[in-house]
Amino acid sequence: MKVTVDRIEDGIAILLIRPEEKYSLEIPVDYLPAETKESDILSVDFKREINETEEAKARVRNLIEKLKNK
């Protein structure tokens, strides 16, 4: 997915999802490449982290079991 940096306000970048640019994302500029500025076009990739998701679910299940057994 590609986004356009619409503006940066108070350390938050407003990114418009291309090509239509009718949806936006807000993200702290600290997460963007150095020297990113308004009107830059960036690539964004999302990837499911299946192993990490399963580990998080297991931790939650364990915490719930501990609470039930108190």
N, CA, C and O of each residue as an XYZ file, in Angstrom:
280
protein
N       0.857     -1.160      0.000
C       0.000      0.000      0.000
C       0.903      1.223      0.000
O       1.981      1.216      0.594
N       0.457      2.249     -0.661
C       1.206      3.502     -0.696
C       0.358      4.596     -0.067
O      -0.870      4.594     -0.154
N       1.056      5.534      0.571
C       0.393      6.662      1.216
C       1.111      7.950      0.853
O       2.299      7.952      0.530
N       0.365      9.042      0.913
C       0.935     10.368      0.737
C       0.949     11.049      2.096
O      -0.047     11.022      2.819
N       2.072     11.656      2.442
C       2.142     12.424      3.683
C       1.414     13.742      3.425
O       1.935     14.631      2.752
N       0.217     13.853      3.964
C      -0.600     15.048      3.756
C      -0.070     16.219      4.571
O       0.129     17.316      4.050
N       0.158     15.967      5.869
C       0.667     17.031      6.733
C       1.246     16.410      7.998
O       1.007     15.243      8.311
N       2.009     17.221      8.710
C       2.586     16.810      9.986
C       2.223     17.884     10.998
O       2.557     19.056     10.828
N       1.525     17.463     12.065
C       1.066     18.390     13.096
C       1.428     17.842     14.466
O       1.037     16.726     14.808
N       2.164     18.606     15.248
C       2.512     18.230     16.623
C       3.117     16.824     16.700
O       2.789     16.052     17.602
N       3.993     16.499     15.760
C       4.668     15.211     15.780
C       3.850     14.048     15.245
O       4.283     12.899     15.337
N       2.680     14.319     14.691
C       1.811     13.289     14.110
C       1.715     13.527     12.611
O       1.421     14.635     12.162
N       1.970     12.465     11.837
C       1.836     12.551     10.380
C       0.455     12.050      9.975
O       0.007     10.996     10.427
N      -0.203     12.805      9.130
C      -1.479     12.409      8.553
C      -1.164     11.845      7.176
O      -0.686     12.559      6.295
N      -1.441     10.544      7.000
C      -1.130      9.844      5.762
C      -2.414      9.535      5.015
O      -3.357      8.999      5.598
N      -2.464      9.863      3.745
C      -3.625      9.569      2.905
C      -3.331      8.321      2.077
O      -2.301      8.230      1.410
N      -4.256      7.361      2.132
C      -4.059      6.100      1.414
C      -4.309      6.325     -0.072
O      -5.378      6.781     -0.478
N      -3.304      5.997     -0.868
C      -3.356      6.191     -2.310
C      -4.077      5.018     -2.968
O      -4.143      3.945     -2.368
N      -4.617      5.176     -4.172
C      -4.544      6.372     -4.990
C      -5.694      7.356     -4.728
O      -5.578      8.535     -5.062
N      -6.799      6.888     -4.136
C      -7.955      7.778     -3.988
C      -7.734      8.877     -2.963
O      -8.272      9.976     -3.095
N      -6.934      8.575     -1.931
C      -6.645      9.513     -0.845
C      -7.894      9.984     -0.111
O      -7.965     11.132      0.328
N      -8.892      9.087      0.025
C     -10.091      9.465      0.778
C     -10.085      8.890      2.192
O     -10.926      9.265      3.010
N      -9.152      7.985      2.493
C      -8.984      7.456      3.847
C      -7.624      7.882      4.366
O      -6.670      8.039      3.604
N      -7.549      8.069      5.687
C      -6.288      8.531      6.250
C      -5.866      7.701      7.451
O      -6.678      7.010      8.066
N      -4.593      7.784      7.767
C      -3.993      7.169      8.949
C      -3.232      8.247      9.684
O      -2.699      9.169      9.066
N      -3.178      8.138     10.994
C      -2.358      9.036     11.793
C      -1.283      8.207     12.480
O      -1.576      7.169     13.072
N      -0.045      8.664     12.400
C       1.059      7.922     12.982
C       2.124      8.897     13.477
O       2.401      9.900     12.819
N       2.719      8.606     14.630
C       3.795      9.486     15.096
C       4.938      9.519     14.077
O       5.309      8.486     13.521
N       5.484     10.696     13.840
C       6.558     10.819     12.847
C       7.783      9.993     13.227
O       8.587      9.657     12.357
N       7.942      9.659     14.510
C       9.080      8.838     14.940
C       9.086      7.465     14.270
O      10.135      6.826     14.183
N       7.930      7.005     13.797
C       7.838      5.700     13.133
C       8.104      5.785     11.629
O       8.161      4.757     10.954
N       8.264      6.972     11.111
C       8.489      7.163      9.680
C       9.986      7.284      9.389
O      10.779      7.565     10.289
N      10.364      7.072      8.133
C      11.780      7.239      7.770
C      12.269      8.653      8.107
O      11.512      9.622      8.049
N      13.539      8.738      8.456
C      14.135     10.043      8.775
C      13.925     11.009      7.612
O      13.960     10.613      6.447
N      13.711     12.248      7.937
C      13.569     13.332      6.967
C      12.295     13.250      6.118
O      12.205     13.907      5.081
N      11.304     12.444      6.550
C      10.019     12.410      5.845
C       9.375     13.786      5.963
O       9.396     14.411      7.023
N       8.802     14.242      4.851
C       8.163     15.555      4.851
C       6.836     15.504      4.099
O       6.519     14.527      3.421
N       6.076     16.581      4.238
C       4.785     16.669      3.556
C       4.961     16.469      2.065
O       5.936     16.936      1.476
N       4.020     15.778      1.463
C       3.920     15.434      0.037
C       4.762     14.220     -0.346
O       4.684     13.764     -1.486
N       5.573     13.680      0.583
C       6.310     12.448      0.272
C       5.326     11.294      0.091
O       4.262     11.264      0.710
N       5.694     10.359     -0.756
C       4.921      9.136     -0.938
C       5.726      8.006     -0.302
O       6.914      7.840     -0.578
N       5.052      7.229      0.561
C       5.701      6.143      1.284
C       5.019      4.822      0.983
O       3.830      4.786      0.668
N       5.772      3.741      1.079
C       5.219      2.395      0.992
C       4.989      1.878      2.404
O       5.823      2.074      3.288
N       3.854      1.215      2.613
C       3.505      0.644      3.916
C       3.119     -0.802      3.691
O       2.316     -1.104      2.809
N       3.684     -1.697      4.481
C       3.350     -3.113      4.374
C       2.853     -3.630      5.717
O       3.469     -3.377      6.753
N       1.747     -4.350      5.698
C       1.225     -4.999      6.890
C       1.428     -6.490      6.725
O       1.198     -7.044      5.650
N       1.857     -7.133      7.792
C       2.096     -8.574      7.750
C       1.550     -9.184      9.031
O       1.851     -8.711     10.127
N       0.753    -10.226      8.895
C       0.255    -10.934     10.079
C       1.404    -11.679     10.728
O       2.139    -12.406     10.061
N       1.554    -11.500     12.013
C       2.565    -12.203     12.787
C       1.862    -13.332     13.545
O       1.500    -13.183     14.711
N       1.679    -14.451     12.867
C       0.880    -15.549     13.398
C       1.489    -16.118     14.676
O       0.769    -16.323     15.653
N       2.777    -16.374     14.693
C       3.411    -16.945     15.891
C       3.281    -16.002     17.080
O       2.957    -16.437     18.186
N       3.530    -14.725     16.861
C       3.436    -13.748     17.945
C       2.002    -13.618     18.444
O       1.769    -13.445     19.641
N       1.041    -13.701     17.526
C      -0.378    -13.650     17.901
C      -0.727    -14.830     18.787
O      -1.385    -14.666     19.814
N      -0.292    -16.012     18.399
C      -0.584    -17.214     19.191
C       0.063    -17.143     20.569
O      -0.541    -17.559     21.558
N       1.272    -16.626     20.641
C       1.951    -16.476     21.934
C       1.191    -15.506     22.835
O       1.044    -15.753     24.032
N       0.714    -14.414     22.265
C      -0.052    -13.433     23.043
C      -1.353    -14.044     23.545
O      -1.741    -13.818     24.692
N      -2.029    -14.816     22.700
C      -3.268    -15.477     23.105
C      -3.003    -16.452     24.245
O      -3.785    -16.529     25.192
N      -1.913    -17.191     24.157
C      -1.567    -18.160     25.208
C      -1.299    -17.436     26.526
O      -1.733    -17.903     27.579
N      -0.592    -16.304     26.489
C      -0.334    -15.534     27.713
C      -1.641    -15.079     28.346
O      -1.804    -15.159     29.564
N      -2.570    -14.604     27.527
C      -3.861    -14.148     28.045
C      -4.630    -15.314     28.652
O      -5.206    -15.181     29.731
N      -4.644    -16.459     27.966
C      -5.325    -17.645     28.498
C      -4.745    -18.028     29.860
O      -5.488    -18.337     30.792
N      -3.419    -18.006     29.971
C      -2.770    -18.349     31.240
C      -3.147    -17.366     32.341
O      -3.409    -17.779     33.470
N      -3.179    -16.082     32.031
C      -3.576    -15.089     33.023
C      -5.014    -15.286     33.476
O      -5.321    -15.174     34.663
N      -5.885    -15.579     32.532
C      -7.308    -15.828     32.872
C      -7.426    -17.039     33.784
O      -8.175    -17.014     34.760
N      -6.684    -18.107     33.468
C      -6.715    -19.309     34.317
C      -6.213    -19.008     35.727
O      -6.783    -19.490     36.706
N      -5.154    -18.217     35.834
C      -4.623    -17.846     37.151
C      -5.661    -17.067     37.956
O      -5.820    -17.285     39.157
N      -6.372    -16.149     37.274
C      -7.409    -15.370     37.958
C      -8.560    -16.256     38.399
O      -9.100    -16.066     39.489
N      -8.941    -17.210     37.582
C     -10.043    -18.128     37.933
C      -9.674    -18.986     39.132
O     -10.539    -19.324     39.939
N      -8.419    -19.336     39.258
C      -7.986    -20.246     40.320
C      -7.645    -19.536     41.622
O      -7.178    -20.185     42.559
N      -7.859    -18.242     41.713
C      -7.573    -17.518     42.958
C      -8.655    -17.719     43.968
O      -8.576    -17.182     45.073
